[in-house]
Amino acid sequence: MKITIRLFGVFRIGRFKEEVRDLPAGTRPRAVVAALQLPERLLGIVLINDCHAQLDDPLHEGDTLALLPLLEGG
């Protein structure tokens, strides 16, 4: 299945802003995070098709997965 992956903030460093990938059916965001070697401890928000999601929610053909890091500031 093809999904679009969008990365934000520090997750883009050395990677990409947006990319379409062909993944096995039943792939979950947790597997994408691991494949991209993103530190889970820095993961702030997971969106599937612009809706809040969990790392273990299933992805489907044509979905857009957005991964946003925790924000710092004060």
N, C-alpha and C positions, 0 to 999 in steps of 0.2 A: 504494500500500500504506500502511496505517496503522501507525505505530510510536509508542511512548511514549518520550519523552525526559525523563530526570531529570538535573538539574544539582545540583551540590554546591558548598559553600564560596563562594569569590569569584565563581564562574561564575553564581551566582544574582543578583548585584548588577545591578539594572536589567533583569533578565530574568524568569525563572519558576523554580519548584521542579520542577514536572512538567507536561508538556503532550503531548497526542496530536497528531501531525502526519501529514498525507497526503503521502507522498513518492513519487517515481517508482520503479518497480521497478529493482533493481540499485544503489540508493543505498548509499553506504558512509559509515561514521562520519566520515571526513575531510571529506566534503561537508557534513555536518551541522555540524561544527566551524566550517567556513568560513562557512556561512550564518548562524550565530549570532555570528560575528565573535569567536570565542574564540581567544586567542593560543595557538598550538600549543606554544610554549616553556613555558607554564604547565600544560600537560596532563600529569597524573600517571598516571591509570588510566582505561582504557576497558573497560566491561563490556557485554556483550550477553547478556541473560537471566541476569545474575548470574555470568557466566563471563568471565574475562580475555579480551580481544580486541585486535586490532590496528586501526589506522585504516583499513586497506584491506580488512578483512573485509566481506563482503556482509551487508546487513540484509535481513530477510524479513518478510512480513506478520505483524503481531502481536508483533514483537520489542520488547523494552525495552532502550534504550540509556542507560547511565549514564556521565556524564562527571565525573570527579573531578580537581581541581587537585592540583599538587604540594603537599605539606605542608611547612611551615616550623616550625622549633622547635629546641630545644636542651636 
